[in-house]
Amino acid sequence: MKTLRFTKEINAPAQKVWDTLWNEATYPQWTAEFNPDPNGGSAMQSDWKIGGKTLFLDMKGNGMVSTIKTINEPYEIVFEHLGEVIAGTEDTTSEKVKSWAGSLEEYHLSESNGITTLTASVQSGEEWAAMMNNGFTKGLETVKKISEQ
């Protein structure tokens, strides 16, 4: 597993960038880059609690089951991926899932003079690296465009 890191400078306050990342209306816009299905999209469901449950799902109910390790709005959130969801059923115990369970996805925001530096990182297996690189590179550009409006 390797850590992929992405940084984007955004001409907007950290709270606006945070809201763009996690708002129900804008989350599917920037995460569309991770899902090549033209009829697809992404949704995030979270109780926003450390140790609680967060689901990252496509429109078919497939995706990841995760938890929040740390949160300090609007400056930091760290997700720990626990397993996958297939057709609405969670799997956190299979051998397939155990190979990557515990991997982290982090978002750090720092603001200076109205400019927010957003750094996202994800621990990924080699088989997912190209998709993650494409998704984050294009997705964070979309976060920048939305946040700067």
CORVENNOR-V185339 format. One record per backbone hydrogen bond with DSSP energy under -1.0 kcal/mol. NH is the residue of the N-H (numbers start at 1). CO is the residue of the C=O. Records with the same first field share a line. If there is no record, write none. Layout:
BEGIN
NH: CO, CO
END
This chain:
BEGIN
2: 124
4: 122
6: 120
8: 118
10: 116
12: 10
17: 13
18: 14
19: 15
20: 16
21: 17
22: 18
23: 19
27: 23
30: 26
31: 27
34: 31
35: 32
40: 37
43: 57
45: 55
47: 53
51: 68
52: 49
54: 66
55: 45
56: 64
57: 43
58: 62
61: 58
63: 85
64: 56
65: 83
66: 54
67: 80
69: 78
70: 78
72: 76
75: 72
76: 72
77: 107
78: 70
79: 105
80: 67
81: 103
82: 65
83: 65
84: 91
85: 63
86: 89
88: 61
89: 86
91: 84
98: 94
99: 95
100: 97
101: 97
102: 81
103: 100
105: 79
106: 121
107: 77
108: 119
109: 75
110: 117
112: 115
115: 112
116: 10
117: 110
118: 8
119: 108
120: 6
121: 106
122: 4
123: 104
124: 2
128: 125
132: 128
133: 129
134: 130
135: 131
136: 132
137: 133
138: 134
139: 135
140: 136
142: 138
143: 139
144: 140
145: 141
146: 142
147: 143
148: 144
149: 146
END
